[in-house]
Amino acid sequence: MPRVRRQIVPPALFQHLLDRVHNRKIPASQLELLAKWLDSEPEVSEVAWYKRFSGMTVCGEGELIKTFLLPGHVPKGHRVFRDTRLRPSGIP
């Protein structure tokens, strides 16, 4: 299983993520939670996945984070839990 890539992110994707943080007003506190999670080198699915935080959801595919959603937006893919287990969408 891949781990989330933190370096050498394609420039267009990096700009997209920055735009999402700015446009959706993602608070720094949520980005701190994301950084702590990334420090754990989580394993993720090779296909679409998402990780919920208290004020946002991170969505990705394989080793790349693809976007940030706000609460109320519905993510697609496998949910990533703290212990890095994956479950299909809709299963708690």
C-alpha positions in Angstrom: 0.0 0.0 0.0 1.3 3.5 -0.8 2.1 6.1 1.8 1.1 9.8 1.2 3.7 11.7 -0.7 4.9 14.8 1.0 7.6 15.9 -1.4 7.8 16.4 -5.1 4.1 17.0 -5.6 3.3 18.1 -9.2 3.3 21.9 -9.3 -0.3 22.1 -10.7 -1.6 19.8 -8.0 0.2 21.8 -5.3 -1.3 25.0 -6.6 -4.8 23.4 -6.6 -4.3 22.4 -3.0 -3.2 25.9 -2.0 -6.3 27.3 -3.8 -8.6 24.9 -2.0 -7.1 25.9 1.4 -7.5 29.6 0.5 -11.0 29.4 -1.1 -12.5 27.1 1.5 -10.8 29.0 4.4 -9.3 25.9 5.9 -8.0 26.9 9.3 -4.3 26.5 10.2 -5.4 24.2 13.1 -6.8 21.7 10.5 -3.5 21.9 8.6 -1.6 21.2 11.8 -3.8 18.1 12.3 -3.0 17.1 8.7 0.7 17.5 9.3 0.6 15.4 12.4 -1.2 12.7 10.5 1.3 12.8 7.7 4.1 12.5 10.2 2.7 9.0 11.0 3.4 8.0 7.4 -0.1 6.6 6.9 -0.8 3.9 4.4 -3.5 4.7 1.9 -5.4 3.0 -0.8 -4.1 2.9 -4.4 -7.5 4.1 -5.4 -9.6 7.0 -4.1 -9.4 7.5 -0.3 -10.3 10.1 2.3 -9.4 11.1 5.8 -11.8 13.0 8.0 -10.6 15.7 10.4 -12.8 17.8 12.7 -13.1 20.7 10.2 -12.2 19.2 6.8 -11.8 16.1 4.8 -8.6 15.3 2.9 -9.2 13.3 -0.3 -6.6 11.5 -2.3 -5.8 8.8 -4.7 -2.8 6.6 -4.2 0.1 8.5 -2.8 -1.2 12.0 -3.7 -3.6 14.3 -1.8 -6.0 15.6 -4.4 -8.3 18.1 -2.6 -9.7 19.3 0.7 -13.5 19.2 1.4 -15.4 21.1 4.0 -17.8 19.4 6.5 -21.0 18.5 4.7 -19.3 17.6 1.5 -19.5 14.0 0.6 -16.1 12.3 -0.1 -15.6 9.2 -2.3 -13.4 6.2 -1.9 -12.1 4.3 1.1 -12.1 6.0 4.5 -8.7 6.1 6.2 -8.7 5.7 10.0 -6.1 6.6 12.6 -4.7 3.1 12.6 -4.5 3.4 8.8 -7.1 0.7 8.2 -9.2 1.3 5.1 -13.0 0.7 4.8 -15.3 1.3 1.9 -17.2 4.6 1.9 -20.4 4.5 4.1 -19.1 2.0 6.6 -18.3 3.6 10.0 
